[in-house]
Amino acid sequence: MRAEAQAHVDQIRSALALLRRFLDWDRALARLDELNARVEDQSLWNDPKLAQDVMRERRRLDEAIGATRGIEKELDDTIELIEMAEAENDSGLVDDAIASLAQLAERSEQDKVKALLAGEADANDTYVEINSGAGGTESNDWAGMLQRMYTRWAERHGMKVELIDYHAGEQAGIKSATLLVKGENAYGYAKTESGVHRLVRISPYDSSARRHTSFASVWVYPVVDDNIEIEINESELRIDTFRASGAGGQHINTTDSAVRITHLPTGIVVQSQAQRSQHKNRAEAFSQLRARLYEAELQKREAEANATNATKTDIGWGHQIRSYVLQPYQLVKDLRTGVTSTAPSDVLDGDLDRFMAAALSQRVTGEKVDVEDVD
């Protein structure tokens, strides 16, 4: 077998071994059989939430096991095809088979990334909180671009996005916004976006066409489900109600429906104003608070683990600035990973969020995305 083909085979087998190890293969097969039996039990559907959780776990396991088996079968078939083609000295068929191996290797790497999302909350839905920094209108516009980027990226990957909290900028963009992203592994994919994001570009709001630097912060924290216990002492909370800002109907802007909760020991502040009911906004704010407290606990555990690991040199995202330098038809991305994305010549500032959604897919999932394919 050619060295090129053997390299692809070794890469695929390495990814498969990692997939099996992370799935705990024998246990995963037994668990899938157990979940299939539960789904067939009609009493399960008496509890819609429990049924949803069971179906979600079942779908996740079934997809992971099916993908692993599919790659294994395709690998065996392709190896057999290469051996037959080499025996018959059919170089064209060998080249085609090697190209198939390259595609299979890329797919196995993507499945490996999904398997690596094995953290306690990686599979959960997630909150994405965006706040503009110093810079006035320019930073507000940058924060608005980030909001559209994450929304487009999530929707493109089949996730649902709800706007929980929103404060518009005075002239453009936003001062802050909180998104609730619902989908498989939403937190696992989005969590590395936490940190400060910096944009350098020639400002469209500057009549002198000078270069401006804008900052916005992005904080990502998981939705905490019933499997994770978070204790909250209500005596340590300050709960404020106020009228929602922005566009709305007669009810939302004339009653104190918005809710803000401050956790006094940590200083964490969360708020919700998207719902018309104060009761619903209060429930959503408590959900955000539980998520923020859980994220704080995860960061504490990570800090303790890093303190005991003298060889760890990685920089936590809370201390990392992502830099975006916007030049004519070019976006230079992410100093940490070195990922650079180039827009086609017809992409203008007005379509930047569309282009950034494609670049985000490349950065987060490793997939190559053509900007023309992004709606």
ABEGO torsion letter per residue (X at the ends): XBAAAAAAAAAAAAAAAAAAAAAGAAAAAAAAAAAAAAAABAAAAABAAAAAAAAAAAAAAAAAAAAAAAAAAAAAAAAAAAAAAAAAGBAAAAAAAAAAAAAAAAAAAAAAAAAABABAAAABBBBBBBBBBBGEAAAAAAAAAAAAAAAAAAAAAGBBBBBABBBBBAABEBABBBBBBBEBGAAAAAAAABEBBBBBBBBAABAAGBBBBBBBBBBBBBBBBAABBBBBBAAABBBBBBBBBEBEBAAAAABBABBBBBBAAAGBBBBBAABABAAAAAAAAAAAAAAAAAAAAAAAAAAAAAAABAABABBBAAABBBBBBBBBGBBBBGAAAGBBBBBBAABBAAAAAAAAAAAAAAAAAGBBBBAAABX
